[in-house]
Amino acid sequence: MSLLRLSTLKHVRCTVGRFQGPSPRFLATDAPRPLKAAKENPLTDVKPKPKEITPLRRSASASQVIRTNPTPTRGDINPVMTFSTSERYILSRLRQHPDLPPRAQALHESWWVPRWIGPNGREGEVFVFSNGSFVCWGLTEDDAKVFAQEVISRASGMEVNHFKEPETEELEFVVDPSELSGAPTRLQGDLIILGQTSSLNEPELLPPNLPRMVFPEETLLARYAFSQALSRSTALSAMEVALEKYLASMASMPDELAKTGKPGMNRKSLIKKLGELMKFRQYLNLNRENFIEAPDFYWAEPELEKLFRSMSNALEVRNRTNALNDKITYAAEMQSMLRALLTESSGHSMELIIIALIAVEVVLAIIREGPELWHKITGSDEEESNLTTA
């Protein structure tokens, strides 16, 4: 029994030793292999608070076949970083950027940087979208922050309503030349696989004289489709955070009504809050990036639309958009009720003011016409008494 226990302890020490220190191939999104865990006591075992993860992480197990079975032709697993730094970008301002990377150009609804080198010498490409987000392929989070500082922030007037804290989303992708001749480009679990792509129905969608790029030219529009879906999801995340802050600022109103019978907010402040709410709904539903409909670009390219929708569905963009609309509807109904209460209160105040004015007018009329009326009344009484005496 003691020899078996000693052997087990040695095995545990070796296992722990292999994972000491950061590994260059290990990323935050790599799911570890399932291990047999000891039976937990739900009453006594304290579990750590789970980190916030995207809906894609729920299907991470589907990518384990790729992660745990490397092939000689398959490249390293690289990150895909998405940053949302403002409500909107004016992409035309990038044309006047003093330090724009060479051969950067407009690509459909984005501004494409085919090759950008980070401060540590790492190469990648970037897609910048008008919804206030940009997607970096092959670059780390630190590289993406440097791109935001050196490119986005230095473009005068490009950002509209800059966020204090950017919203981020991180996925991973892998390029496999053998996949280019066999398996299709797809999203498998939480891993993007750049493999075979079908020919375009409209070849003119691909720009002529493409510059040198970091990743295969065959999957350029596939990367664009994935990037557009990722940018929408990250922009939607920024809106979710902003709406949560807005709802938190209005959360005390029901308690104020229950305790004092007053909303605790004047009419002007309430109208301002209603304007913020209308802005949320307009951005969510009436903006060009309405988060639900597929862009017109994909109408002629069903394969690219399939990639775009696969990423959007995995990130639950439609469900999150509907949930946001429900929250906005609830907040609008609550504010409509508060407006009705304020209108009723102001109407009651107006009635009291009108009654007071009528009372003042009566008092003034009595003061002004009172002596004359009194004289007429008393004068007629004296005349009647004199006639009676005579």
C-alpha positions, 0 to 999 in steps of 0.5 A: 500500500505504501509503495503504491502511494509513493508511486502515485505521489511521484506521478503527481509531482511529475505532472505538476512539474510539466505545467510549471511556468508559462508555455509559449504554445499554451493560450488562455482559450486552450481547454485542458484535457479532461482529468478524473477529479475527486468527488466533490462535496457541494456543501464544503468545497469552495469553487472559484468564481468562473471567468466571464466567457463567450458563448463559443466556449460552451462548444470548446470540446468540439475543437479538441480533436484539432488541438490534441492531434497536431499534424506536420503540415498544420501551423501553430494555433494563433489568436484572433483579437477583437477590440471595440473602442468606440461607438463608431469609426469614420473609416474615411479618416484613415486615408489621411493617417500619417503612419498608415501601413503600406498597401492598407486599403478599403475592403468592402465594409472594412479597412484592411491592413494586410500586414502589420508588425507588432512591437515584438516583431510578430506579424498579422493582419487587421480588419477595421469596421465602422461599428467601432471594432477592429479584428487582429489576426495573428496578433496578441492582445498587447499588439492589438493595444499598440495598433489602437494607440498608433493607428486608431487613436492617431486618426483625427476625428475617426472615433465617435464616442470613445469608450473609457474601457474597450471591449475585447473578444479572443478566439483562435485559428489555425492554418493547415495547407493539407486542409486547403486541399481537403477539408473546408474552412469552418468554425469548429468549436471555438477554433477557426480552421482556415482550409479549403474555400470554394470559388467565388460566384463573383470574382470581382469581389476579390480586389485585383493586385493583392499585396503581400499578406501574412496568411493565405490569399485563398482564405482572405474573404473567409477571414473577412466574413469571420471578422465581420461577425466577430466585430458585431459581437464585440460591438454588441458586448459594448452596448450590453455593458452600456445598457447595464450601466443605464439600467443600474442608474434607473434601478432605484426608481421603483423603490423610490416610488414604493417608499415616497410615492415620487419618482425621485427625478424631475421632468427634465432628467427623465426626458434626458434618460428617455433620450438615452434609451431611444439612442440605444434602440436606434443604434441597435435596430436602425443603424446600418449595423443592425446586428441581425441581418446579413450584409448585402455583400453575402447575397451573391456568396452563400459560402461566405454567408455560411461562415458569417452566420456560423460565427454569428450563431455561435456567438448568439448575436440574434438572441443577445440582440433580442434580449437587449430589445426586451430590456429596452422595452421594459425600461421604456415602459417604466419611463412611460409610467413615470412620465404619466405620473409626472404629467398627472402631478403637473396637471394637479399642480396646474389645477391648484394654481388655477384655483388659487388664481381664481381665489385671488381674483375673487378677493381682488374683486371684493376689495375693488368692488366691495365698498360700492356694493356695500354702499348700494346695499346699505343705501337701499336699506336707508331709503326703505327706512326713511320711506317707512318713517315718512 
